[in-house]
Amino acid sequence: KLQNKRRGSHLPLSSHRHCSSPLSSSISSLNTNDQSRVGMASSDNPDILETRSDKKEGEDEEKGGFFEKVKDFVHDIGEKIEEAIGFGKPTADVSGIHITKINLRKADLVVDVLVKNPNPVPIPLIDINYLIESDGRKLVSGLIPDAGTIHAHGSETVKIPVTMIYDDIKQTYSDIKPGSIIPYRVKVDLIIDVPVIGRITIPLEKTGEIPIPYKPDIDVEKIRFKRFSFEETEAILHLKLENKNDFDLGLNALDYEVWLANMSIGGAELEKSAKLEKNGISYIDIPITFRPKDFGSALWDMIRGRGTGYTMKGNINVDTPFGAMKLPISKEGGTTRLKKNGDDGDDDDEDVESDSMGAMADSSFESISNWYSEHLH
């Protein structure tokens, strides 16, 4: 019985295989789901990669937008600071150009640049570049480093000294002639360091004219007696001045020294007013005093009308449209003669003197002629 009971309690193997319990159903279901998931994972993989790429691009866009926002924010903050503190660009202008000194060798100019600083702090002038040109040709250029500082909320006149050497200009440009007036253009670049704004360059220009001066030609046309004696004689030098410049010269004063036959007969400094017309000839008379007995045969030759060599050197102070100038005058190897009234009939208008002066001159000539005849022969 016991064996039969045991045999009856155990179902056949086939019966075990065909029974369906809840546990087996669950296992089957799990297996089926796992297989389907594996299939889905292998077939849906491209879609998952694409989604990750889109996500990365989105993150890059977000980062780019963030940096742009930061830049805009910093820019806005800078503008707010600039507005709050009052930073701005300085202004500048060429207020004038002055010729401080001019002669036959060079011209010294000063370019005045007025710079205004609207900022609450001083601003430094880093560099100043300048150029002077004429008809597009460079005459002179230069650089001035560390040119100074412009005070806060103030203005300063910056002076730029410039020297033009005429020999350099004439050697470079042969068509520029002495005595002419040439146009010029001054170009200035101010390099300034402004807080918040940074380094800026302010370009400036100014035009004008400048002369290339030429010294006047001088001749001693004749010497006239005013008072004649052996110890001291007063005479008048009749000078011819030719102004070869393209501008008038206003004579104010002159200094001079005269040599006759290589012997100095003296000189003087005197005030003399005369207008020397441009490209014209003018005449002036200047006094001189000398001792006839010191000249020996040279003065005797002059008295006899033979003429003698002379040299004259000096300077004339003149006013011009470009400022005052001191120009040299010189004549070497000239020939002149002493004259008395009645000589050279064609100069009657210039030779007329009073009767007493004429009589004195005639008697002086006779006296000095007799004196030279006795002592030289």
C-alpha positions in Angstrom: 0.0 0.0 0.0 2.7 2.2 0.9 4.4 1.7 -2.4 1.1 2.2 -4.3 0.5 5.4 -2.4 3.9 6.7 -3.2 3.5 5.8 -6.9 0.1 7.4 -7.0 1.3 10.6 -5.4 3.8 11.1 -8.1 2.5 12.1 -11.5 4.1 10.8 -14.6 6.9 12.7 -16.1 4.8 13.6 -19.1 2.2 15.1 -16.9 4.8 17.3 -15.3 5.9 18.7 -18.7 2.4 19.6 -19.7 1.2 21.4 -16.7 1.1 25.1 -16.6 1.7 26.8 -13.3 1.7 30.6 -12.6 5.5 30.5 -12.0 6.2 28.9 -15.3 4.0 31.4 -17.0 5.9 34.2 -15.4 9.3 32.8 -16.4 8.1 32.3 -20.0 6.8 35.9 -20.0 10.1 37.2 -18.7 12.1 35.2 -21.3 9.9 36.6 -24.1 10.2 40.1 -22.9 14.0 39.8 -22.6 14.2 38.6 -26.2 12.0 41.4 -27.4 14.1 44.0 -25.5 17.3 42.7 -27.0 15.8 43.0 -30.4 14.6 46.5 -29.7 18.0 47.6 -28.4 19.8 46.4 -31.5 17.3 47.9 -33.9 16.8 51.3 -32.2 20.5 52.1 -31.5 20.8 54.8 -34.3 17.9 56.8 -32.9 19.6 56.8 -29.5 22.9 58.2 -30.9 21.2 60.9 -32.9 19.5 62.1 -29.8 22.8 62.3 -27.9 24.3 64.4 -30.8 21.4 66.8 -30.7 21.8 67.2 -27.0 25.6 68.0 -27.4 24.8 70.7 -30.0 22.2 72.2 -27.8 24.7 72.4 -25.0 27.3 74.2 -27.3 24.6 76.6 -28.3 23.8 77.3 -24.7 27.5 77.8 -23.9 27.9 80.2 -26.9 24.9 82.1 -25.8 26.2 82.3 -22.3 29.5 83.9 -23.5 27.7 86.4 -25.7 25.6 87.3 -22.7 28.7 87.8 -20.6 30.3 90.0 -23.3 27.2 92.1 -23.6 27.1 92.3 -19.9 30.7 93.5 -19.6 30.1 96.0 -22.5 27.0 97.3 -20.8 28.9 97.6 -17.5 31.7 99.5 -19.3 29.2 101.9 -20.8 27.6 102.4 -17.5 30.9 103.1 -15.9 31.9 105.4 -18.7 28.6 107.3 -18.3 28.8 107.4 -14.6 32.4 108.5 -14.4 32.2 110.7 -17.6 35.0 109.3 -19.8 35.1 110.6 -23.4 37.5 111.1 -26.3 39.7 114.2 -26.1 39.6 116.8 -28.9 42.4 118.7 -30.6 43.0 121.5 -33.1 46.0 123.2 -34.7 45.5 126.7 -33.2 48.4 128.4 -34.9 51.8 128.2 -36.6 54.4 130.8 -35.8 57.8 131.5 -37.5 60.0 132.3 -34.5 63.2 132.8 -36.4 64.0 133.0 -40.1 67.2 133.8 -42.0 69.0 132.7 -45.1 69.9 129.3 -43.6 66.8 128.1 -41.8 63.3 128.8 -40.5 62.3 127.9 -37.0 58.5 127.2 -36.6 56.3 126.4 -33.7 53.1 124.5 -34.3 50.5 125.1 -31.5 48.1 122.2 -30.9 45.2 122.8 -28.4 44.2 119.6 -26.7 41.0 119.4 -24.5 40.6 116.5 -22.0 36.9 116.0 -20.9 37.9 113.1 -18.5 38.1 113.2 -14.7 41.7 111.9 -14.8 44.9 113.1 -16.6 45.6 111.5 -20.0 49.2 111.0 -21.3 50.3 112.0 -24.8 52.2 108.9 -25.9 53.7 110.2 -29.2 53.4 113.1 -31.6 54.2 112.4 -35.3 54.5 115.5 -37.6 55.1 116.0 -41.3 55.5 119.2 -43.3 55.1 118.8 -47.0 54.8 121.1 -50.1 52.8 120.0 -53.1 52.9 116.4 -51.8 56.7 116.5 -51.3 58.1 116.0 -47.8 60.1 119.0 -46.4 60.6 117.8 -42.9 59.2 115.1 -40.5 59.8 113.9 -36.9 58.6 112.1 -33.8 58.2 113.5 -30.3 57.9 110.7 -27.7 56.3 111.2 -24.2 55.0 114.6 -25.1 53.4 115.3 -21.7 50.1 115.0 -19.9 46.8 116.8 -20.3 45.2 117.7 -17.0 41.8 116.3 -15.9 38.9 118.4 -17.2 41.4 120.8 -18.7 43.1 122.0 -21.9 46.7 122.4 -22.9 48.5 124.0 -25.8 51.2 121.6 -27.0 54.0 123.3 -28.8 55.7 121.3 -31.6 59.1 122.9 -32.6 60.1 122.4 -36.2 63.2 123.5 -38.1 63.4 123.7 -41.8 67.0 123.8 -43.3 66.8 125.7 -46.6 69.9 124.0 -48.1 68.4 120.6 -47.6 65.2 121.7 -49.3 66.9 123.3 -52.2 69.2 120.4 -52.8 66.3 117.9 -52.7 64.0 120.0 -54.9 65.9 122.1 -57.4 62.8 123.9 -58.6 62.4 125.7 -55.3 64.3 129.0 -55.8 65.6 131.5 -53.3 63.3 134.4 -52.8 60.2 132.4 -53.6 57.1 131.7 -51.5 56.0 128.0 -51.2 52.8 126.5 -49.9 53.0 124.0 -47.1 50.8 121.5 -45.2 51.4 120.5 -41.6 50.2 117.0 -40.6 50.1 116.0 -37.0 49.1 112.7 -35.4 48.4 112.8 -31.6 48.6 109.4 -30.0 46.7 109.5 -26.7 46.0 106.8 -24.0 42.5 107.3 -22.6 41.3 105.2 -19.7 38.4 102.8 -20.5 38.5 103.8 -24.2 42.2 102.8 -24.8 44.8 104.2 -27.2 43.5 106.5 -29.9 45.0 108.6 -32.7 43.8 112.1 -33.5 44.9 113.3 -37.0 45.3 117.1 -37.6 46.1 119.3 -40.6 46.9 123.0 -41.3 48.1 124.8 -44.4 50.0 128.0 -44.9 52.9 129.7 -46.8 56.5 130.1 -46.0 59.3 132.1 -47.8 62.7 131.0 -49.0 64.4 134.3 -48.3 67.2 135.7 -50.4 69.7 138.4 -49.4 69.4 141.8 -51.2 72.1 142.9 -53.6 74.0 146.1 -52.6 76.1 148.6 -54.5 77.9 151.8 -53.3 77.1 154.0 -56.3 78.9 157.0 -55.1 80.4 158.8 -52.0 79.5 162.4 -51.4 81.3 164.8 -49.1 79.3 166.5 -46.4 82.3 168.0 -44.5 85.9 167.6 -45.7 89.1 168.0 -43.7 92.4 166.2 -43.3 91.6 165.0 -39.8 88.0 164.0 -40.2 85.7 163.9 -43.2 82.0 163.3 -43.2 80.5 161.7 -46.3 77.3 160.2 -47.6 77.3 156.7 -49.1 74.7 156.5 -51.8 73.5 152.8 -51.7 71.5 150.8 -54.3 69.6 147.9 -52.8 67.9 145.3 -55.0 65.3 143.1 -53.3 65.1 139.8 -55.2 62.4 138.3 -53.0 58.7 137.8 -54.0 57.7 139.8 -51.0 58.3 143.4 -49.7 60.9 144.2 -47.1 60.3 146.9 -44.6 63.7 148.3 -43.6 64.0 149.3 -39.9 67.7 149.4 -39.2 71.1 148.4 -40.5 74.6 148.0 -39.4 77.6 148.2 -41.7 81.3 148.6 -42.2 83.1 149.9 -45.3 86.6 149.3 -46.6 88.3 151.5 -49.2 91.4 150.1 -50.8 91.5 147.3 -48.1 91.4 149.9 -45.3 88.4 150.2 -43.1 86.9 153.7 -43.1 84.5 152.9 -40.3 80.9 151.8 -39.9 77.8 152.5 -37.8 74.5 151.2 -36.6 71.5 153.3 -37.3 67.8 153.3 -37.6 66.6 153.8 -41.1 63.1 153.4 -42.5 62.5 152.5 -46.1 60.3 150.1 -48.1 62.1 147.8 -50.4 59.6 146.7 -53.0 59.5 143.1 -54.0 61.7 142.3 -57.1 62.5 146.0 -57.2 65.4 148.5 -56.7 65.6 151.1 -53.9 68.1 153.8 -52.9 69.1 154.8 -49.4 71.8 157.2 -48.1 73.9 156.4 -45.1 76.4 158.6 -43.3 80.1 157.7 -42.7 83.1 159.5 -41.2 86.8 158.8 -42.0 90.3 160.4 -41.9 91.5 161.1 -45.5 95.2 161.3 -44.5 95.1 157.6 -43.6 94.4 156.5 -47.1 97.5 157.5 -49.0 97.3 157.2 -52.8 93.9 155.3 -52.7 92.0 158.5 -51.8 94.1 160.5 -54.3 93.0 158.1 -57.1 89.4 158.6 -56.0 89.8 162.3 -56.1 91.3 162.2 -59.5 88.2 160.2 -60.7 90.0 156.9 -61.2 87.9 155.1 -58.7 89.0 152.6 -56.1 88.0 149.2 -54.8 85.7 148.9 -51.9 84.1 146.3 -49.7 80.9 146.7 -47.6 79.5 144.2 -45.1 76.6 144.4 -42.7 73.0 143.4 -41.9 69.6 144.9 -42.4 66.7 144.4 -40.0 63.4 144.1 -42.0 59.8 143.3 -41.4 58.1 140.9 -43.8 54.6 139.3 -44.0 56.2 136.3 -42.3 57.8 138.1 -39.4 60.9 140.0 -38.7 64.2 139.0 -40.4 67.8 139.9 -40.2 69.4 139.6 -43.6 73.0 140.1 -44.4 74.3 142.6 -47.0 77.7 142.4 -48.6 79.6 143.6 -51.6 83.2 142.7 -52.3 85.3 143.9 -55.2 83.2 146.9 -56.0 84.5 150.1 -57.5 83.5 153.7 -56.6 84.8 157.2 -56.6 84.4 160.4 -54.6 82.1 163.0 -56.2 81.5 166.7 -55.7 78.7 168.9 -56.9 78.7 169.4 -60.7 80.0 165.9 -61.5 77.8 163.7 -63.7 75.4 166.0 -65.2 72.8 163.3 -65.6 72.5 163.1 -61.8 71.7 166.7 -61.3 68.5 165.9 -59.3 70.4 163.8 -56.8 73.6 165.9 -56.7 71.9 169.3 -55.8 73.2 170.7 -52.5 73.0 174.1 -50.9 75.4 176.8 -52.2 77.4 176.8 -49.0 77.7 173.0 -49.1 78.8 173.1 -52.7 81.3 175.9 -52.0 82.7 173.9 -49.0 82.9 170.8 -51.1 84.7 172.6 -53.9 87.2 174.2 -51.5 87.7 170.9 -49.8 88.6 169.2 -53.0 91.0 171.9 -53.9 92.6 171.9 -50.5 93.0 168.1 -50.3 94.2 168.0 -53.8 97.0 170.4 -53.0 97.8 168.5 -49.8 98.1 165.2 -51.6 100.2 166.9 -54.4 102.7 168.2 -51.8 102.9 165.0 -49.8 102.8 162.3 -52.5 104.9 164.0 -55.2 
